[in-house]
Amino acid sequence: MPAKIVNIVSTVLNKAAHAASVNKFKMREMNLSKHVLVMALIFFVWSCRNSEENSRPERNARFEEKDCQFDDGNYSAEVEYNNAETGYSATYTLNVQVEECQVVKIDFPNGGYLDNDHIEPEPIDEDGDASITDDRGRTFDVHIEKPESDSEPDDHN
């Protein structure tokens, strides 16, 4: 009887060892699958970010342009405002902030402003024009007079 018990115990232990090695293989396979999934997710996020950057080549080209006529700073600009929802439009002289040849902020006389919380920076073309739409669908067509070669921006803010 003891030999039979030893055989049974031996068989059970062999099957357990085999199952453990199979489980180790499956665990390794699962870990590998997790790593592949994480790598695929990282690649996806990276490629989405790159495609977003490349989706506006005119903006990227402006960032790379070295001969921008507008230094970083504040400028007085003629701004044509249009609210398509109400049909109201008007022209104002407002201060705008320029960074990297883009209008990044519009200041209003009452102390209000539109910045990157409400507008996307828009490039200024060679004529000093930029067209901006805010988060409420209103448009602001900005025109900045080209600076004279020896003048500086009106940094009064």
Rosetta blueprint (number, residue, H / E / L):
1 M L
2 P H
3 A H
4 K H
5 I H
6 V H
7 N H
8 I H
9 V H
10 S H
11 T H
12 V H
13 L H
14 N H
15 K H
16 A H
17 A H
18 H H
19 A H
20 A H
21 S H
22 V H
23 N H
24 K H
25 F H
26 K H
27 M H
28 R H
29 E H
30 M H
31 N H
32 L H
33 S H
34 K H
35 H H
36 V H
37 L H
38 V H
39 M H
40 A H
41 L H
42 I H
43 F H
44 F H
45 V H
46 W H
47 S H
48 C H
49 R H
50 N H
51 S H
52 E H
53 E H
54 N H
55 S L
56 R L
57 P H
58 E H
59 R H
60 N H
61 A H
62 R H
63 F H
64 E H
65 E L
66 K L
67 D L
68 C L
69 Q L
70 F L
71 D L
72 D L
73 G E
74 N E
75 Y E
76 S E
77 A E
78 E E
79 V E
80 E E
81 Y E
82 N E
83 N E
84 A L
85 E L
86 T L
87 G L
88 Y E
89 S E
90 A E
91 T E
92 Y E
93 T E
94 L E
95 N E
96 V E
97 Q E
98 V E
99 E E
100 E L
101 C L
102 Q E
103 V E
104 V E
105 K E
106 I E
107 D E
108 F L
109 P L
110 N L
111 G L
112 G L
113 Y E
114 L E
115 D L
116 N L
117 D L
118 H L
119 I L
120 E L
121 P L
122 E E
123 P E
124 I L
125 D L
126 E L
127 D L
128 G L
129 D E
130 A E
131 S E
132 I E
133 T E
134 D L
135 D L
136 R L
137 G L
138 R L
139 T E
140 F E
141 D E
142 V E
143 H E
144 I E
145 E L
146 K L
147 P L
148 E L
149 S L
150 D L
151 S L
152 E L
153 P L
154 D L
155 D L
156 H L
157 N L
